[in-house]
Amino acid sequence: MIIQIDSGDDIVITMEPDLIPEKIRLLEEKFDNIVQYQEKNVTLDMNSISHLDSLLLSVLIRFRSRLTICGRTLRLVNCNEKIINSIRHASLEDYFLN
């Protein structure tokens, strides 16, 4: 996972391809650090993610919720059709796709 803080308003995170549960735990730790120690909005580049399973989705929901509480936003970009369909199937399109 590449975390890049740009000169604008966002921290841009390029997700690793097909995260396994152990890596998702590390991702959640990185997200915790961002919430605690950064003050910028976050953009997740989902280009290398081929599918969205329930574990990753729950991590994204928690991360977005924590950012929202702090007055910040989470944007998902470069989502493939499978990811978009998974988000819609979970009825979370208003939560992630706006």
C-alpha positions, 0 to 999 in steps of 0.5 A: 500500500502506498500512502501519499500526502499531496499538496492539496486537501487529500491523503491519497492511498493506493490500495494493494491488489487483493488484500488477504486478511493479515494485510487488511489488519495492517491496513486498518492500523494505517487507517487508525494512524491517519485518523489520529495523526492527520487532518486531511481528507482521504482518497482511496485508489481502488484500481488494483482491487478486483473485488470487495469482500465483507472484511474489507468493506467493514474496514472501509465503513469504520474508516469512513465513519471515523473520518466523518466524525472528525469532519473529513471525507473518504473518496473511493476512486477507480472502482471496477464494476465488481466493487461498485456492484458490491457496494450497491448490493450492500445498499451503501451507494449513498455512503461511498459513491457520492 
